[in-house]
Amino acid sequence: MWLKVLLLSFISCFACQADICVVGVFGESVFLPCLYNGLENLTTLNISFEWRRGAEVVYKALWTEGYEKRIDKDVKDRILVSALAQTGNFTMKLSDIRFSDAQNYTLHLNVLDHGDNVSICTVCLNVADGENFRHERKSAFIWILSLVLCVLVTALVTIALCFQKKWDRQARREHEDDSDREDTEMIMMDGKYFDELPNRDRCVI
């Protein structure tokens, strides 16, 4: 389900031709981001703006002389728009999400001083079932955590094996050096003993 939701969001970005797509959980809240990046300084202008869900106006407000006047609204007070709207932040918060809310939302800005009416941004909203979403999110988290632990354990085992191999080579080399040293000492002792023998006890070949 979690992967399906992500795939749905990815596909929807192209299918609905929105600037961005967000996923909300049924019964919870979600933010639909929208920032004005135009050249106009909105704080010095009289503006009105409206959020539309499809062709339906769900929120409309008027900013004049630094004050907001809410003109129209829908969805029974489930919508809240940023108090920084006149500075260009038109992000909308939608509460108590329902499956019927899964649509495109468009922000239209009207600069009253110029008579310009433009669409600023479009956000598509996908709604996921709450219980399944949380369950799948938890499952995905556990799966990712298990994967990370497996990678760490594999790395630690590999490092341990490398060090063990190195220690075995070193121990084998030290053992070989000790054996060579013992053989050399035995040869030296035999030669010294032979030199100390009286001439009569030596075998003449």
Backbone torsions as a table, in degrees:
resi	resn	phi	psi	omega
1	MET	NA	-44.4	-179.5
2	TRP	-60.4	-45.2	179.6
3	LEU	-66.9	-34.4	178.1
4	LYS	-64.9	-40.1	179.1
5	VAL	-63.6	-44.0	179.2
6	LEU	-63.2	-42.5	179.0
7	LEU	-64.5	-40.6	177.9
8	LEU	-60.8	-42.1	179.2
9	SER	-63.7	-41.9	-178.5
10	PHE	-64.4	-46.2	-179.7
11	ILE	-66.1	-39.4	-176.9
12	SER	-62.9	-29.2	-179.9
13	CYS	-58.2	-33.1	-179.0
14	PHE	-95.4	-34.3	-175.7
15	ALA	-69.1	-39.9	-174.9
16	CYS	-96.4	0.2	178.4
17	GLN	53.9	39.0	179.0
18	ALA	-92.4	159.2	176.0
19	ASP	-68.8	-33.4	-178.7
20	ILE	-156.9	152.0	175.1
21	CYS	-120.5	141.1	177.7
22	VAL	-127.4	155.3	178.3
23	VAL	-112.5	125.4	176.2
24	GLY	-112.6	153.5	179.7
25	VAL	-99.0	133.7	-178.4
26	PHE	-52.8	129.2	178.0
27	GLY	86.8	-8.4	-179.8
28	GLU	-107.6	-166.7	-178.2
29	SER	-111.4	157.4	178.9
30	VAL	-147.0	148.5	177.0
31	PHE	-104.7	131.3	174.9
32	LEU	-104.1	102.6	-173.3
33	PRO	-74.0	142.0	176.1
34	CYS	-158.2	117.1	-180.0
35	LEU	-122.0	135.4	177.3
36	TYR	-85.4	123.7	-179.0
37	ASN	-116.9	22.4	-179.4
38	GLY	-76.9	-179.5	-176.7
39	LEU	-85.3	-19.7	-177.0
40	GLU	-71.7	141.9	172.6
41	ASN	-90.3	99.0	-172.7
42	LEU	-64.7	-23.9	-177.5
43	THR	-67.2	-18.5	-179.2
44	THR	-101.5	4.0	-174.5
45	LEU	-119.0	160.4	171.0
46	ASN	-94.1	122.1	-174.9
47	ILE	-133.1	158.7	167.4
48	SER	-132.7	149.5	179.2
49	PHE	-145.2	157.5	179.5
50	GLU	-147.6	141.0	172.1
51	TRP	-95.7	130.3	178.0
52	ARG	-116.8	136.7	172.5
53	ARG	-104.7	101.7	-168.7
54	GLY	68.2	-121.0	176.8
55	ALA	-99.3	-2.8	-176.6
56	GLU	-89.9	130.7	176.4
57	VAL	-81.2	120.2	-179.0
58	VAL	-107.5	-15.4	178.2
59	TYR	-156.8	131.4	178.0
60	LYS	-143.5	134.3	-178.2
61	ALA	-143.2	158.3	-179.8
62	LEU	-124.2	128.9	176.8
63	TRP	-110.5	114.1	175.9
64	THR	-137.1	133.3	178.8
65	GLU	54.5	36.4	175.6
66	GLY	80.1	8.5	-179.6
67	TYR	-122.0	146.1	180.0
68	GLU	-99.7	136.4	173.8
69	LYS	-125.0	116.1	-179.1
70	ARG	-79.4	121.0	-174.1
71	ILE	-95.0	-47.6	-173.7
72	ASP	-140.8	150.0	178.8
73	LYS	-155.1	163.0	179.3
74	ASP	-144.9	-166.9	178.5
75	VAL	46.1	30.6	167.2
76	LYS	51.3	59.9	174.0
77	ASP	61.2	23.6	176.7
78	ARG	-87.0	-3.3	-176.9
79	ILE	-111.2	136.6	175.8
80	LEU	-137.6	126.9	-179.8
81	VAL	-105.1	144.5	-177.7
82	SER	-50.8	140.6	177.8
83	ALA	-71.4	-6.7	179.7
84	LEU	-97.2	22.4	-175.4
85	ALA	-55.0	-41.2	-176.3
86	GLN	-71.4	-12.2	174.5
87	THR	-92.7	1.1	176.6
88	GLY	105.8	1.2	177.8
89	ASN	-99.4	101.8	-176.9
90	PHE	-104.6	21.2	-178.4
91	THR	-55.5	133.8	-177.2
92	MET	-112.7	136.1	175.3
93	LYS	-104.3	125.8	178.8
94	LEU	-113.4	120.9	-176.7
95	SER	-101.6	163.0	177.0
96	ASP	49.3	58.6	-174.3
97	ILE	-61.2	140.3	176.1
98	ARG	-123.6	161.2	-178.0
99	PHE	-63.1	-29.0	178.9
100	SER	-70.2	-12.4	178.9
101	ASP	-79.1	-8.0	-177.2
102	ALA	-74.1	85.2	-179.4
103	GLN	-148.1	-175.1	174.1
104	ASN	-88.7	137.9	177.0
105	TYR	-121.0	130.2	-176.5
106	THR	-124.2	136.8	178.0
107	LEU	-101.0	121.4	177.8
108	HIS	-109.7	130.4	-178.9
109	LEU	-113.9	132.2	178.5
110	ASN	-121.6	113.7	176.8
111	VAL	-86.7	105.1	-173.4
112	LEU	-64.1	-31.9	-178.4
113	ASP	-66.6	-30.3	-176.9
114	HIS	-108.0	-17.9	-176.0
115	GLY	79.5	14.9	-179.9
116	ASP	-83.9	138.6	176.3
117	ASN	-132.1	111.0	-174.9
118	VAL	-131.6	154.7	174.1
119	SER	-89.9	122.2	-175.4
120	ILE	-87.7	-48.5	-178.8
121	CYS	-156.5	157.1	177.9
122	THR	-127.8	130.1	-178.9
123	VAL	-124.5	129.4	175.3
124	CYS	-99.1	138.5	-177.9
125	LEU	-113.9	126.4	172.1
126	ASN	-110.3	140.2	-176.8
127	VAL	-114.5	127.3	178.8
128	ALA	-108.0	148.2	177.4
129	ASP	-65.5	133.1	-172.6
130	GLY	-60.3	-53.4	-175.1
131	GLU	-65.3	-48.4	-179.8
132	ASN	-64.1	-38.0	-178.9
133	PHE	-62.9	-47.5	179.9
134	ARG	-65.3	-39.2	179.4
135	HIS	-64.8	-45.6	-179.1
136	GLU	-68.3	-35.4	178.1
137	ARG	-65.3	-39.8	177.5
138	LYS	-66.4	-41.7	179.0
139	SER	-63.4	-40.9	179.0
140	ALA	-64.6	-39.3	179.0
141	PHE	-64.1	-43.8	179.3
142	ILE	-63.8	-40.6	179.7
143	TRP	-63.7	-44.6	179.4
144	ILE	-64.5	-42.1	178.2
145	LEU	-62.3	-42.3	178.3
146	SER	-62.7	-40.8	179.1
147	LEU	-62.9	-43.8	179.5
148	VAL	-63.3	-42.4	178.9
149	LEU	-63.7	-40.5	178.2
150	CYS	-62.1	-42.6	179.0
151	VAL	-63.3	-43.7	179.8
152	LEU	-63.4	-45.2	179.7
153	VAL	-62.2	-43.8	178.2
154	THR	-60.0	-42.5	179.2
155	ALA	-64.3	-43.1	179.8
156	LEU	-64.9	-42.2	178.7
157	VAL	-63.7	-42.1	179.0
158	THR	-61.8	-44.1	178.7
159	ILE	-63.4	-42.6	179.5
160	ALA	-62.2	-42.1	178.9
161	LEU	-64.5	-39.3	178.7
162	CYS	-63.3	-45.1	178.8
163	PHE	-65.9	-39.3	179.0
164	GLN	-62.8	-40.7	178.4
165	LYS	-63.9	-42.0	178.7
166	LYS	-63.9	-42.4	179.6
167	TRP	-65.6	-38.9	178.6
168	ASP	-63.1	-43.2	178.1
169	ARG	-62.6	-42.2	-179.9
170	GLN	-65.3	-42.4	179.2
171	ALA	-64.7	-40.3	178.6
172	ARG	-65.1	-39.7	178.7
173	ARG	-65.7	-41.7	177.8
174	GLU	-64.6	-37.8	178.7
175	HIS	-65.0	-42.4	178.5
176	GLU	-64.5	-38.6	178.4
177	ASP	-65.0	-40.5	177.9
178	ASP	-63.3	-40.9	179.4
179	SER	-64.2	-43.5	178.7
180	ASP	-63.5	-38.9	-180.0
181	ARG	-65.5	-41.6	179.1
182	GLU	-64.2	-41.9	178.5
183	ASP	-62.5	-41.4	179.7
184	THR	-64.3	-42.3	179.3
185	GLU	-64.6	-38.6	179.1
186	MET	-64.0	-41.1	179.3
187	ILE	-64.5	-42.9	-179.4
188	MET	-64.8	-40.6	179.2
189	MET	-65.3	-40.2	178.9
190	ASP	-63.8	-40.9	179.8
191	GLY	-66.4	-39.5	179.9
192	LYS	-66.9	-40.7	179.3
193	TYR	-64.2	-40.1	179.8
194	PHE	-64.4	-38.2	-179.8
195	ASP	-68.3	-29.5	-177.1
196	GLU	-82.3	-11.6	179.3
197	LEU	-69.6	142.6	173.7
198	PRO	-62.5	155.6	-176.3
199	ASN	-60.1	-31.3	-177.2
200	ARG	-73.1	-24.2	-178.9
201	ASP	-86.5	-6.9	-178.7
202	ARG	-83.4	145.0	178.3
203	CYS	-84.7	128.2	177.9
204	VAL	-98.2	122.6	-177.7
205	ILE	-99.0	NA	NA
